[in-house]
Amino acid sequence: MWVFLWKKGYQETDEVIQSSVITKLKGVDLTNSSQFGLHLWGAEDYVIPPHGDRVFFIVTNYVVTPNQKLGYCPESPKVPDGFCTHDSECVEGETVIAGHGVKTGRCINDTRTCEIHAWCPVEHSRTPSQPLLAKAENFTIYVKNFIKFQKFAFSKSNLLPTTNSTYLKMCRYDKDHHPYCPIFGVGDVINWTGHSFQDLATKGGSIAVGIEWNCDLDKDESQCNPEYSFTRLDSFKNSKNSAISGYNFRFARYYNDAAGQTYRNLFKVYGIRFDILVNGKAGRFSIIPTVISIGSGLALMGAGVFVCDMILLYMMNKSSLYRETKFEAVTKKQSGKQRERKHVRHHCHHHQDGRHKREEKQGTEMQPLTSVSCQPNNNPEKQIQPIGSALKTHSSERKPQGTVSFRTQHATEKQTISPVSTLRTPRNQ
């Protein structure tokens, strides 16, 4: 019953959801750094990639190395493979492992690092302790999602069908007040994961936005709505290693000066990566799963009865009482002679009970007894013979009228009286 009703065992389901996600971000921030000066960041600057996919990155902090050009410069002291004490340790043409360029064969005494051919100067700056794009908390994410269940030819969008053109410009998603608004605040999304914007904006992080479509197509289409969930993916509760958390990467922007010399600005950016994950399942009534669910339920009910019987018959303290109640003993089939002897014993017992009752009612009133003995016969092959000698004895003694002779059989505490039957005298007497 639980599977049939709660799990909707009467429905045919489709768990293959076809989905399309389109994202758009809005917001502006102005930064001022010692290396890069004033810079205005728009969505085309801090969103990577900028074309709006289900996976995107928002820049919240950065380190910039401006005006790099190709040339010769010492390797960074932060690179272990770049250390040296003499020129022999800087093999010409050898690439610096996890470094910035190719060794030239010289060891620079001032920095104790190898000289390299690279974009110079190499990156030296440290990550700011506070996010430079602090206003990114107020940026908005517009998530447009279209889904389709091919088996049922059903499609829908997470956009609220409304004729109000200003609704999407003014609303913000709220589970209680605006559950159908597809616009989310960046700071709100991070807070719903249980973390703060400050934690993720400085070193970066990864956020999953789940959209779950569970549609009961037996109901009205308006009842099929998305459910959102928010989770941070790069952080573990029991992990104390900060090296595994955070998210950053580098990119460069190139330009030429008036003389035609190529330069670039190298950015190491920290920020928040968003992954939009869409899942769903749809169900509609079908006779085939309904019959299968009912048949399975009936089969399980039969198995339940069997298990209960086994417990009551063999595992309970009073199992013997239950067996006596459940089962009826069946005797073997009797032969003809055994049935005849049983009939005679039953006939005798029946007459004895009747005589005993009549004796209690009539008191001293008795009936003449001339019968065969109903006592048990030790020889089953013998037939019951008339007691002729007893008749002669009774007649010769000439007992007074009203006196009767009778034979009794004592059994336990009751007196049973033999049934009476008339005997015929042989003709030759």
Sequence and secondary structure as in RCSB ss.txt:
>XXXX:A:sequence
MWVFLWKKGYQETDEVIQSSVITKLKGVDLTNSSQFGLHLWGAEDYVIPPHGDRVFFIVTNYVVTPNQKLGYCPE
SPKVPDGFCTHDSECVEGETVIAGHGVKTGRCINDTRTCEIHAWCPVEHSRTPSQPLLAKAENFTIYVKNFIKFQ
KFAFSKSNLLPTTNSTYLKMCRYDKDHHPYCPIFGVGDVINWTGHSFQDLATKGGSIAVGIEWNCDLDKDESQCN
PEYSFTRLDSFKNSKNSAISGYNFRFARYYNDAAGQTYRNLFKVYGIRFDILVNGKAGRFSIIPTVISIGSGLAL
MGAGVFVCDMILLYMMNKSSLYRETKFEAVTKKQSGKQRERKHVRHHCHHHQDGRHKREEKQGTEMQPLTSVSCQ
PNNNPEKQIQPIGSALKTHSSERKPQGTVSFRTQHATEKQTISPVSTLRTPRNQ
>XXXX:A:secstr
 IIIIITTTTEEEE  EEEEEEEEEE  EEEEETTTEEEEE HHHHEESTT  SEEEEEEEEEEEEEEEEEEEE 
 TT GGGB SSGGGS TT B TTSSSEEEEEEETTTTEEEEEEEES       SS S GGGGG EEEEEEEEEEG
GGTEEEESS   S TTHHHH   BTTTBTT  EEEHHHHHHHTT  HHHHHHH EEEEEEEEEEEETTS GGG  
EEEEEEESS  TT   GGGS  EEEEEEEEE TT  EEEEEEEEEEEEEEEEEEEEEEEE HHHHHHHHHHHHHH
HHHHHHHHHHHHHHTSTTHHHHHHHH         HHHHHHHHHHHHHHHHHHHHHHHHHHHTT          S
  S TTS     HHHHHHHHHHT  TT     EEEETTEEEE         TT 
